[in-house]
């Protein structure tokens, strides 16, 4: 096998695929990348058996073949080379790399030992999505997705396709985020899917500069594709909880307040909350048009911050975990945030002040 490419192109390609690899002691081949040449195509792949990434390398292919080698080693070596062309030539069990200033021999492993990269039928259910719209929506959901895999169905992004609508949701049972995307055209995808958190994070990383991406779904796998790159991942089996039943249908108290000021108040109060409880008290003074954020700790002290806001409905007091409240506020992109409360025992709902199809629910700490 022989091909030539620029240092910039091979480094960009390796930066895409090598984060999937790792230090796998039980199956060392998973630490490798697979490089293959067929005709004019030069493809580079990696997998951890749950996620696989394949991307096309821009270069000049001269003869067919394939090899695998340690991904991190190859990337780190290429990163040290000057701009210019690098020639790759396999001989016996080695790959010879030649740049303008150095000659290097890297040990390889037979490509036959590399796991088979799954192929998903492109005629399966598919939909095209604008990447900037998808990324914006997912980043608002990520804080709510569970990091605990004891309930696998919560450790992923919920995707529900209905006609021209895609609903994204995430929850860890203490908070919930939901974002609705209106698709440009009706999707051939119907139904509900749960995509692992790591897989979605890789989609955001790998396709961040793409304009449009294509999702393809089968019963237990999904693929995300651009013109030159494809991710294939398993789907999480199980039934996602019917979270819509916990979204309040009424609002006894509504608050419109400056989001940045509220974040600062919550951060200040967090310094005085009880360790391990993370509790801060949020209360309203309707007649004074004030929101009060407070926390007290017998060993540290107390903090009370009052913020001007527009308050309608009943005065109320509620206790939140400050971390969850900060996560909800941090993904609000409008200047003001709308907060809906229904008493100390009910879920708090945080929304942008515009018509963005997004909400973030936070469960209270019950006293």
N, C-alpha and C positions, 0 to 999 in steps of 0.2 A: 504494500500500500504506500502511496506517495501523494502528498498534497502540499501546497504552499498557501500561506495566508499572512496577513499583517499581524503584528503584535497586538495592535488595538482591537482587531476583530476577534482573535482567539481569547484575549483577556475578557472582553465583554461577554463572550459566550460562556466561558468558564465561571464568571461571576454569577451567571444565571443558574447554572446547573449544580455547582459544587455545594451550595448551602444545604441541598437535600442529603448529601453524603454526611458521614460522621465517623465516629470511632466505634465501629461495630466489631466486637471481639469474637462473637459467635459466628458471624458470617462476614469475613473480611472483604469479600468481593463488593459489598455494599459501600465500601469506602472509595470505590473506584468510579471513574467515568468511562463510558463506552464511546469510542470514536469510530465511525464507520464511513467508508466512501463507496458510493455506488453510482457509476456514471458521472454526472456532474454534481451530484449532491454530496455534501460533507455534513454528517449529522453527529451531534454530541448529546449523550443521554446520561441521566443518573436516576437512581431510585432508592427508596428505603423500604420497599415492598408495600407501602401504603400510598405513597405519592411517587409518580414518575414524571420526569421532565425531559422533553426532547426538543432541541432547537437546531436550526440550520445555520451552519458556519459559512460565512462568505469567504471564499478562497478559490484557488485553482486546483481542481482534482486531476491527477495524472494517472493513477492506477487504483483499482478497487482493493478493498480489504478492510480489516477492522482490528482493533486492539482495545484493551482496558488497562488503565493504570490509576494510581492514586490521584484522586481529584485535587486535593489540597496541595500536594506536592507539585503537580503540573501547573496549577494556577499560580502558586507562589513563585515558581521558577519563571514563568512567562512574565509576571509582573515586574521582575527584575531586569528584563531585557529592554534594550532601547527600541524606540519606534523604528519600524522597518519590517521586512519580510522574515518569516520563519518557515523553514522547510521541515516537514515531517516525513520520515522514511522508516518503515518497519523492516527489520532484518532479524531472522530467528525469533528470539523471545524479547527483543529490545525494540525501542523506537528511538531513532536518531534525530535529534533536533539541531538544526544549524541556522544560526542567525549571523548577522554581519560581523559579530565580534566573538562568538563562542560556538563550540561544538559540545553537545551533551548527549549522553546515553541514559535512557530511563528504562528500567525493567518493566515489563508488561505481563499481563495475564491473558490467557486465551479468551476471546470474546464468547466462546461457547459456554464458558462458566458464568457469564453475566445473566441475571434474571431476564426473562422475556418481558419486554415492555408491552402492556396491554394495548390492543387496538380497539377503538370504539367505532361502531358503524356510523358513518356520517349521515346515514338516512334515518338514524334514530331521532327522537325528539330533540329539537335544537331551537335556539333563539339567539339573536344578535342584540347586544346591549352596549350602549355608550359607556366606555370605561370610566370617564370622569363622573358620570352619574352614579354608576355602580359603586365606585370607590367612596364617593361622598356618603352614600347611604350605608355602606358596610362599616365605615369608621364610626358612625353614630351608634351602631349596634354592638360593636366589639366589646365595650366595657361591660355589657350585661351578660355576655356569654360565659357560662360556667367553665372554670379551669379544673374542676373536680370531675374525673371520669367515672366516678362511682355510679352516676346516672348518665350513660353515654349519650342519650338523646338530647341532653342539655349542653353537652360539650361540642356544640356545632351551631352553624347558622341555618335557621329554618327558612326555606324558600318555598313560597306557595304561588303557583302560576294559575291565573284565571283570565283567559282572553288576553286583553291588552294590559293586564295588571300583574305586577310582581310584588308580593308582600314579603319583606324580610323581617325576621324577628330573632331575638336572643334573650335568654333568661337564665338566671342561676337560682331561681325561686325566691330571691330577696329583692330583685329588681327586674324590670322587663323593658326592652326597647323594641319599637316597631317602626318601620319605614316602608312606605308604599311607593313603588316606581311605576310610572305609566310608560309602557313600552310603545315604541314608534309604530310598530305593526303588530297584528295579532300573532301570538306565539304558537308554534306547533306543540309546545310543551304544555302539558296539563298535569295537575296534581301537586303533591307535596314532597319535598326532599330535605334531608338534613345533611349538610356538608361539614366535615370536620373542621374545627377551628384552624388547625395548622394548614390545611389545604387552602382555606380562604386567605390566610395570611400570605401564603406563597403566590396566590393569584394577584393580590395587591402588589407584591414586590416585583414579580416578573413582568406583569403587564402594565405597570404604572405609566409608561410612556405611549401606550397604544391608544388609538382613537376608538376602535370598536373591538369587542371580543365576542366570541361565539361560545355559548354553553351547549353541551350535548349531554343528555341524560339517558341512562338505561336503568334497569331495575335496581342494580346495586353499585353502579359506577357513574362517574361523570367526567367529562373532559372540558377543558377551557382552551380555546385556540385563538391564535392570531395568525398572521400570514406565515410566520416563520417558526413559531413556538407552540408547543402543546403541553398541557399538564393533564395527567390522568390520575384520578384518585378514587378510592372507595367512597361509598356513601355510608352514613350511619344508619343501621337498622333500628327500628323501634317506632313508637308513636309519640309525636310531639304533644305536650299537654295542651288542652284547650284553654289557652291563656286569655282569650277574649272575654271569658266570663268574669275575670277579675278587673277588667277595665271599667271604672265607674261610669254610670250612665247619667249621673247628676253631679252638680257642683254647688256645694253649700257655701264655699268661700273661694273666690278667685283673686289672684294677686298678679299685678303687672309691675315688674321691678327691673332695674338695670342689672344685666347679667354679670358684668365685670365687678360691680360693687358687691353683689351678692356672693360671688366667689371669694372676694377678699374677706368679707365678713365670716364666711364659713371657715376659711383658713385660719383666721384669728381665733375663732371659737374652738377650733380643733386642738389648739395648744393647751386648752384647759379642760378637755373632756376626760372622762374616766378611762384609764388604761384598760384595753381589752373590750370596752363597751363602745367607745367611739361615739358617744351620744352628744348631740347638740339639740337644743330646744328652739323651735321656730314658732313664733306667735304673732298675732296680728292685733293692731290697734286701729280699727276702722275709722273712728272719729278723728284720730290724729294723723291718719294716712301714713302709718308707719308699720314696717315689718321689723320684728325684733329677733335677732339671732343671739343665742346665749349658751354658755357652758360653764360648769362649775366642778371643781375638784378640790376636796378638802385638803389635799396635800400640796396643791400647786396654787390655786386661786380661782378667780372667776373672770369671765369676760362677757360684756353685753354690748352689742352693736345695734343701733337703730338705723333703718334705711327708709327713705321716702319711697312710696309706691302708691299705686291705684288699687284700692281694696274694695271689693263688693261682697255682699252676703254677710254671714255671721262671723264674729270674732272667734278665733280658734287657737288652740295650742297643740303642737305635735312634736314628737321627738324622732329624729332621723339619725342613722349612722352617717357621720359626716363624709366618709369616703364615698358612699353611694350617692349622696347629694352632690358632691363635687364631680363625680363621673357624669351625672345627669347634666349639670350646668356646663361642663367643659365641652360638650358636643353641641351646644346651642350656638348657632352662628349669627343670630340676630342680636341687636343691641339690647333688647329687652327680652325677658323670659316670662312666660305665663305659667303660673302655678295654680293648680286646682286642688283644694282640700275638702275633705268630708268628715272632719273630726279626728280626734287623736288615735282612733283605732283603724282608720281607713287609709288606703293607698294614696300617696301624693302623686300627682301627674304634672310633669314638666313638659312644656311645649315651646317652640319658637313663637315669636310674636307675629310672624307673617303666616302665610297659608301653607308652609312646608308640611308635607304629609308625614310628620314624625312625632312620636311621643315617647317619653321615658317615664316609667312608673317606678316608685321607690316605696317599699313596705316600711311602715313605721316601727320603731322600737316600742313595744308595748310595756307600759310601766306596771 
